[in-house]
Amino acid sequence: MKLPFFVLAVCAVLSVALACVGADQALALTKGYGVGALACLAILSAVACSRMMARPAVLALHLGFALVLCGWVANEIAGGEEGCLTLAPGRSGDVAGADQLTLETFSIDRWEDTGTVRQYTSKVRNGKGETLEISVNHPARIGPWWVYQNSYEEMENPHTGQPFYVTVLLCVKDVGLPMAAFGAALLLLGAVGYAVRTLKGAKDASAAPPAPQPLMQRVATGLYALAFLGAATMLVHRGLSTGHPPMQNMYEFLICTAALLPVLTFVSARWDRQNTLLVDSILLALVLIPVGFFMDGSAKHLMPALQSPFFVPHVGAYVIGYVLLVRAALGAGRRLVGVGFFLLTLGLVLGAAWGKVCWGHWWQFDPKEMWSLATWLLYAAYFHLRARLSPRADRAFLVAGAVMVVLTLTWINLSRIFTGMHSYA
């Protein structure tokens, strides 16, 4: 067994195990025992890179993975620090001696129709007399520190009995962030390399002209096109009625997928001359639409954490990537599996960046994060071994990956056992 595959397999199993124990316990376990193990894995990945100079995509993937692990280890060993400031209006607090913040005002913006929280913002004054605004997804930088709007609490004045709010600010110094960010860029570069290789193979395979369609297949294509128009209409209507891109929950995820699937059918037919109409029609008619009836379809406003420029690209990358990978397992559009892996990588990197901007940390050991990482590691292992796999083993890998995708979307997403930062999704 090759060393890179062994490292990826071990990481995938650990990711699933940590996802199952929950975010808090996973964080405690990794802090207690995982720093040394992750350091060893980072070193092994770096050593493996020396044997891959002739394979740029593999080199970028391994080096990027090693740098991300080293960034996390650096935070744990060299002092990734954090602390909270709880401030009432007019009160002050220190950001670890770097600066003093005084809360001028704290405001809560609510949706008019439901009264739920739309956004909450702290206006603080630093030691230089400058006013800074801190809200969810909009942290402030103070020297090496990031200051986040973490939460708020409602208090009661003991003298007047009037309620007032205090803000809770999270202060984080992330010493490993530059290393992890560079590693994430290398991961994307390596995934692009795999996508280009598979697309190049698709281009070579598409030289033959497409065969003419029989009459019944033309009728089926026409009905499929009507289904696409219906799904696209639902998607547009949902977006207009909710006032945000319809990607908030599983119901909206299924609508997006139903509208996307016919587009991928057309791409497969034009790009690699593969007729995927039958498989895609089955997915649309027997999976996506029926399952949608069992999901909560009530329209809801976006919570503050979801009001971010990362929302659409992060969720969109996963939507398209998951669909491509599941279709590949069913034998449809398998030449696009490299694109699916790239989108999986893009979704993972964008999610980490969003977590850093919103929550203060680019990795929270959340069950959904860990399960998504395990899925990514499985496909990374597949691409390491793809050239040496038999057709049966190749299909087994793709089916296992599709099972991981389905479990991420259903068991992890919907089960109340796996509570964490993504519970709202």
C-alpha positions as CSV (number, residue, x, y, z in Angstrom):
1,M,0.0,0.0,0.0
2,K,1.4,3.4,-1.0
3,L,2.2,5.9,1.8
4,P,0.1,8.7,0.4
5,F,-3.0,6.5,0.2
6,F,-2.4,5.2,3.7
7,V,-2.1,8.7,5.1
8,L,-5.4,9.8,3.4
9,A,-7.2,6.6,4.5
10,V,-6.1,7.2,8.2
11,C,-7.2,10.8,8.0
12,A,-10.6,9.9,6.5
13,V,-11.3,7.3,9.2
14,L,-10.3,9.8,11.9
15,S,-12.5,12.5,10.4
16,V,-15.6,10.2,10.5
17,A,-14.7,9.2,14.1
18,L,-14.4,12.8,15.2
19,A,-17.6,13.7,13.4
20,C,-19.5,11.1,15.3
21,V,-18.3,12.2,18.8
22,G,-19.4,15.8,18.3
23,A,-17.7,19.1,18.0
24,D,-16.8,19.7,21.6
25,Q,-15.5,16.3,22.4
26,A,-13.6,16.2,19.0
27,L,-11.9,19.5,19.8
28,A,-10.9,18.2,23.3
29,L,-9.6,15.0,21.8
30,T,-7.6,16.7,19.1
31,K,-6.1,19.2,21.6
32,G,-5.3,16.4,24.0
33,Y,-3.8,13.8,21.7
34,G,-4.0,15.1,18.1
35,V,-1.3,17.7,17.9
36,G,1.5,15.2,17.8
37,A,-0.3,12.9,15.4
38,L,-1.2,15.8,13.1
39,A,2.4,17.0,13.2
40,C,3.5,13.5,12.1
41,L,1.0,13.4,9.3
42,A,2.1,16.8,8.1
43,I,5.7,15.6,8.1
44,L,4.8,12.4,6.2
45,S,2.9,14.4,3.6
46,A,5.8,16.7,3.2
47,V,8.2,13.8,2.8
48,A,5.8,12.2,0.2
49,C,6.0,15.5,-1.8
50,S,9.7,14.9,-2.5
51,R,8.7,11.8,-4.5
52,M,6.2,13.7,-6.6
53,M,8.1,16.4,-8.4
54,A,7.1,15.1,-11.8
55,R,3.4,15.2,-10.9
56,P,2.5,18.8,-10.1
57,A,-1.2,18.2,-9.2
58,V,-0.3,15.5,-6.6
59,L,2.6,17.6,-5.3
60,A,0.3,20.7,-4.8
61,L,-2.3,18.6,-3.1
62,H,0.1,16.9,-0.6
63,L,2.1,20.1,0.1
64,G,-1.1,22.1,0.6
65,F,-2.5,19.4,3.0
66,A,0.7,19.4,4.9
67,L,0.7,23.2,5.2
68,V,-2.9,23.3,6.5
69,L,-2.1,20.7,9.1
70,C,1.1,22.7,10.1
71,G,-1.0,25.8,10.4
72,W,-3.4,24.1,12.9
73,V,-0.4,22.6,14.8
74,A,1.2,26.0,14.9
75,N,-1.9,27.5,16.6
76,E,-1.9,24.8,19.2
77,I,1.8,24.9,20.0
78,A,2.9,28.5,19.3
79,G,-0.2,30.2,20.8
80,G,-3.3,30.7,18.8
81,E,-5.0,32.7,21.5
82,E,-8.5,33.9,22.2
83,G,-10.7,35.5,24.8
84,C,-14.0,37.2,25.2
85,L,-15.0,40.7,26.1
86,T,-18.4,41.3,27.7
87,L,-19.2,45.0,27.5
88,A,-22.1,47.1,28.5
89,P,-22.6,50.6,26.9
90,G,-19.9,52.9,28.2
91,R,-17.8,50.1,29.6
92,S,-14.2,49.3,28.5
93,G,-12.1,46.2,28.1
94,D,-8.6,45.3,26.9
95,V,-7.8,43.2,23.9
96,A,-5.0,41.2,25.5
97,G,-3.1,44.4,26.2
98,A,-3.0,45.3,22.5
99,D,-5.7,48.0,22.8
100,Q,-8.6,49.1,24.8
101,L,-12.1,49.0,23.5
102,T,-15.1,51.0,24.8
103,L,-18.6,50.1,23.8
104,E,-20.4,53.2,22.5
105,T,-23.7,51.5,21.3
106,F,-25.1,48.1,20.7
107,S,-28.0,47.8,18.2
108,I,-30.2,44.9,17.1
109,D,-31.8,45.0,13.6
110,R,-34.9,42.8,13.3
111,W,-37.0,41.6,10.4
112,E,-40.2,43.6,10.3
113,D,-42.6,40.7,9.5
114,T,-41.3,38.1,12.0
115,G,-39.4,40.2,14.6
116,T,-36.4,37.8,14.4
117,V,-32.9,39.1,14.6
118,R,-31.5,40.2,11.2
119,Q,-28.2,41.5,12.4
120,Y,-26.6,42.9,15.6
121,T,-23.8,45.4,15.7
122,S,-21.4,46.8,18.3
123,K,-19.9,50.3,17.8
124,V,-16.7,50.5,19.8
125,R,-14.0,53.1,20.3
126,N,-10.4,52.1,20.4
127,G,-7.5,53.7,22.3
128,K,-6.9,56.1,19.4
129,G,-10.4,57.5,19.6
130,E,-11.4,55.7,16.3
131,T,-14.9,54.2,16.1
132,L,-15.1,50.6,14.8
133,E,-18.2,48.7,13.8
134,I,-18.3,45.0,14.5
135,S,-21.1,42.7,13.4
136,V,-21.6,39.1,12.4
137,N,-19.4,38.4,9.3
138,H,-17.7,41.8,9.7
139,P,-14.9,41.4,12.3
140,A,-12.4,44.2,13.1
141,R,-8.6,43.9,13.0
142,I,-6.6,45.3,15.9
143,G,-2.9,44.6,15.4
144,P,-2.5,40.8,15.3
145,W,-6.0,40.3,16.8
146,W,-9.4,39.7,15.1
147,V,-12.4,40.9,17.1
148,Y,-15.7,39.2,16.3
149,Q,-19.3,39.9,17.2
150,N,-19.9,36.6,19.0
151,S,-23.3,37.1,20.8
152,Y,-25.2,39.3,23.1
153,E,-27.1,39.0,26.4
154,E,-30.1,40.8,27.7
155,M,-29.7,42.1,31.3
156,E,-31.9,44.1,33.7
157,N,-30.8,47.3,35.5
158,P,-31.1,46.5,39.2
159,H,-32.0,50.1,40.0
160,T,-34.6,50.9,37.3
161,G,-35.7,47.4,36.2
162,Q,-35.2,48.4,32.6
163,P,-33.7,45.9,30.2
164,F,-30.5,46.5,28.4
165,Y,-28.1,44.5,26.2
166,V,-24.5,43.7,26.7
167,T,-22.3,42.6,23.8
168,V,-20.0,39.6,23.8
169,L,-16.9,40.1,21.5
170,L,-14.6,37.2,20.7
171,C,-10.9,38.1,20.3
172,V,-8.7,35.7,18.3
173,K,-5.0,35.7,17.4
174,D,-4.4,33.1,14.7
175,V,-0.7,32.6,14.2
176,G,-1.1,29.7,11.9
177,L,-3.5,31.4,9.5
178,P,-1.0,32.5,6.8
179,M,0.4,29.0,6.6
180,A,-3.1,27.4,6.4
181,A,-4.2,30.0,3.8
182,F,-1.2,29.2,1.5
183,G,-1.9,25.5,2.0
184,A,-5.6,26.0,1.0
185,A,-4.4,27.8,-2.2
186,L,-2.2,24.8,-3.1
187,L,-5.1,22.4,-2.5
188,L,-7.2,24.3,-5.0
189,L,-4.3,24.3,-7.4
190,G,-3.9,20.6,-7.1
191,A,-7.6,20.0,-7.6
192,V,-7.6,22.2,-10.7
193,G,-4.8,20.0,-12.0
194,Y,-7.0,16.9,-11.6
195,A,-10.0,18.6,-13.2
196,V,-7.9,19.7,-16.2
197,R,-6.7,16.1,-16.7
198,T,-10.2,14.6,-16.7
199,L,-11.6,17.4,-18.9
200,K,-8.7,16.9,-21.4
201,G,-9.7,13.2,-21.6
202,A,-13.3,14.2,-22.1
203,K,-12.3,16.5,-25.0
204,D,-10.3,13.6,-26.6
205,A,-13.3,11.3,-26.3
206,S,-15.8,13.8,-27.8
207,A,-14.3,13.8,-31.3
208,A,-17.0,11.5,-32.7
209,P,-20.2,13.2,-33.8
210,P,-23.3,12.4,-31.7
211,A,-25.7,9.7,-33.1
212,P,-29.2,10.9,-34.1
213,Q,-31.9,10.5,-31.5
214,P,-34.8,8.1,-32.1
215,L,-38.3,9.5,-31.9
216,M,-39.1,8.2,-28.4
217,Q,-35.9,9.6,-27.0
218,R,-36.7,13.0,-28.5
219,V,-40.1,12.9,-26.7
220,A,-38.3,11.9,-23.5
221,T,-35.9,14.8,-24.0
222,G,-38.8,17.2,-24.5
223,L,-40.6,16.1,-21.3
224,Y,-37.3,16.4,-19.5
225,A,-36.9,19.9,-20.7
226,L,-40.4,20.7,-19.4
227,A,-39.3,19.3,-16.0
228,F,-36.3,21.6,-16.1
229,L,-38.5,24.6,-16.9
230,G,-40.7,23.7,-13.9
231,A,-37.7,23.3,-11.5
232,A,-36.2,26.6,-12.8
233,T,-39.5,28.4,-12.3
234,M,-39.7,27.1,-8.7
235,L,-36.2,28.2,-8.1
236,V,-36.8,31.7,-9.3
237,H,-40.1,32.0,-7.4
238,R,-38.5,30.7,-4.2
239,G,-35.7,33.2,-4.5
240,L,-38.1,36.1,-5.1
241,S,-40.4,35.1,-2.3
242,T,-37.7,34.6,0.3
243,G,-35.5,37.5,-0.8
244,H,-32.3,35.5,-0.8
245,P,-30.7,32.8,-2.9
246,P,-32.6,29.5,-2.2
247,M,-29.8,27.5,-0.7
248,Q,-30.6,27.8,3.0
249,N,-31.9,24.3,3.9
250,M,-32.5,20.8,2.4
251,Y,-35.7,21.8,0.7
252,E,-34.1,24.6,-1.2
253,F,-31.0,22.4,-1.8
254,L,-33.2,19.9,-3.6
255,I,-34.8,22.7,-5.7
256,C,-31.4,23.9,-6.8
257,T,-30.3,20.4,-7.6
258,A,-33.5,19.7,-9.7
259,A,-32.8,22.9,-11.7
260,L,-29.1,22.0,-12.1
261,L,-29.5,18.4,-13.2
262,P,-30.8,19.0,-16.7
263,V,-28.0,21.4,-17.3
264,L,-25.5,18.7,-16.5
265,T,-27.3,16.3,-18.7
266,F,-26.8,18.7,-21.6
267,V,-23.1,19.2,-20.7
268,S,-22.5,15.5,-20.6
269,A,-24.2,15.0,-24.0
270,R,-22.2,17.9,-25.6
271,W,-18.9,17.5,-23.8
272,D,-18.1,13.8,-23.8
273,R,-21.0,12.5,-26.0
274,Q,-22.5,10.6,-23.2
275,N,-26.2,10.2,-23.0
276,T,-27.1,10.5,-19.3
277,L,-30.8,11.2,-19.8
278,L,-32.0,8.0,-18.3
279,V,-30.0,8.2,-15.1
280,D,-30.6,11.9,-14.6
281,S,-34.4,11.5,-15.2
282,I,-34.5,8.8,-12.5
283,L,-32.6,11.0,-10.1
284,L,-35.0,13.9,-10.8
285,A,-38.3,11.9,-10.8
286,L,-37.6,9.3,-8.1
287,V,-35.2,11.0,-5.7
288,L,-35.1,14.8,-5.8
289,I,-38.8,15.7,-6.3
290,P,-40.3,13.0,-4.0
291,V,-37.8,13.7,-1.2
292,G,-38.6,17.4,-1.4
293,F,-42.2,16.7,-0.3
294,F,-40.9,15.5,3.1
295,M,-38.7,18.5,3.8
296,D,-39.8,21.6,5.6
297,G,-40.6,24.1,2.8
298,S,-41.5,27.1,5.0
299,A,-39.8,30.3,3.9
300,K,-37.4,31.7,6.5
301,H,-35.2,34.7,6.6
302,L,-31.4,34.2,6.6
303,M,-29.9,34.2,10.0
304,P,-27.0,36.7,10.5
305,A,-24.3,34.1,10.0
306,L,-25.7,33.2,6.5
307,Q,-25.7,36.8,5.3
308,S,-22.3,36.7,3.7
309,P,-20.7,36.9,0.3
310,F,-19.4,33.3,0.9
311,F,-23.0,31.9,1.1
312,V,-23.7,31.4,-2.6
313,P,-20.2,30.2,-3.8
314,H,-19.7,27.9,-0.8
315,V,-23.1,26.2,-1.0
316,G,-23.2,26.4,-4.8
317,A,-19.8,24.6,-5.1
318,Y,-21.0,21.8,-2.9
319,V,-24.4,21.5,-4.7
320,I,-22.7,21.1,-8.2
321,G,-19.8,19.0,-6.8
322,Y,-22.1,16.6,-5.0
323,V,-24.4,16.2,-8.0
324,L,-21.4,15.5,-10.3
325,L,-19.9,12.9,-7.9
326,V,-23.2,11.1,-7.4
327,R,-23.9,11.0,-11.1
328,A,-20.4,9.6,-11.6
329,A,-21.2,6.7,-9.2
330,L,-24.3,5.9,-11.3
331,G,-22.3,5.8,-14.5
332,A,-23.4,9.2,-15.8
333,G,-20.9,11.9,-16.8
334,R,-18.0,10.0,-15.2
335,R,-15.5,12.2,-17.1
336,L,-16.6,15.2,-15.0
337,V,-15.6,13.5,-11.7
338,G,-12.4,15.6,-11.7
339,V,-14.6,18.8,-11.8
340,G,-16.6,17.4,-8.9
341,F,-13.5,16.9,-6.9
342,F,-12.3,20.5,-7.6
343,L,-15.7,21.8,-6.5
344,L,-15.6,19.7,-3.4
345,T,-12.2,21.3,-2.6
346,L,-13.5,24.8,-3.4
347,G,-16.4,24.3,-1.1
348,L,-14.2,23.1,1.7
349,V,-11.8,26.0,1.3
350,L,-14.5,28.6,1.0
351,G,-16.2,27.1,4.1
352,A,-13.0,27.4,6.1
353,A,-12.6,31.0,5.0
354,W,-16.2,31.8,5.8
355,G,-15.8,30.2,9.3
356,K,-12.7,32.4,9.9
357,V,-14.7,35.6,9.0
358,C,-17.8,34.6,10.8
359,W,-16.9,32.5,13.8
360,G,-13.2,33.4,14.3
361,H,-11.8,30.0,13.4
362,W,-11.3,28.4,10.0
363,W,-11.9,24.9,11.5
364,Q,-14.3,24.1,14.4
365,F,-14.3,20.2,14.3
366,D,-18.0,20.5,13.6
367,P,-19.6,17.1,12.6
368,K,-20.5,18.3,9.2
369,E,-17.0,19.8,8.7
370,M,-15.4,16.5,9.7
371,W,-17.7,14.4,7.5
372,S,-17.1,16.7,4.5
373,L,-13.4,16.4,5.1
374,A,-13.7,12.6,5.2
375,T,-15.6,12.7,1.9
376,W,-12.9,14.9,0.3
377,L,-10.1,12.5,1.6
378,L,-11.9,9.5,0.1
379,Y,-11.9,11.2,-3.4
380,A,-8.3,12.3,-2.9
381,A,-7.4,8.7,-2.3
382,Y,-9.4,7.7,-5.4
383,F,-7.4,10.1,-7.6
384,H,-4.1,8.8,-6.1
385,L,-5.0,5.2,-7.1
386,R,-7.2,5.8,-10.2
387,A,-4.6,4.9,-12.8
388,R,-4.0,1.5,-11.1
389,L,-7.6,0.6,-10.3
390,S,-9.5,-2.2,-12.1
391,P,-12.9,-1.1,-13.5
392,R,-14.7,-2.9,-10.6
393,A,-12.5,-1.1,-8.0
394,D,-12.9,2.2,-9.8
395,R,-16.7,1.9,-9.6
396,A,-16.5,0.7,-5.9
397,F,-14.6,3.9,-5.0
398,L,-17.1,6.1,-6.8
399,V,-20.0,4.4,-5.1
400,A,-18.4,4.7,-1.7
401,G,-17.9,8.4,-2.3
402,A,-21.5,8.8,-3.4
403,V,-22.6,7.1,-0.1
404,M,-20.5,9.5,1.8
405,V,-22.1,12.4,0.0
406,V,-25.6,11.1,0.7
407,L,-24.8,10.5,4.4
408,T,-23.5,14.1,4.7
409,L,-26.6,15.5,3.2
410,T,-29.1,13.3,5.2
411,W,-27.7,11.6,8.3
412,I,-25.4,14.4,9.3
413,N,-27.6,17.2,8.1
414,L,-30.9,16.0,9.5
415,S,-30.0,13.9,12.5
416,R,-30.4,15.7,15.9
417,I,-27.5,13.5,17.1
418,F,-24.9,15.6,15.2
419,T,-25.5,19.1,16.6
420,G,-23.0,21.7,15.8
421,M,-22.3,25.0,14.0
422,H,-24.2,23.7,10.9
423,S,-27.4,22.5,12.7
424,Y,-29.4,25.2,10.9
425,A,-28.6,23.7,7.5
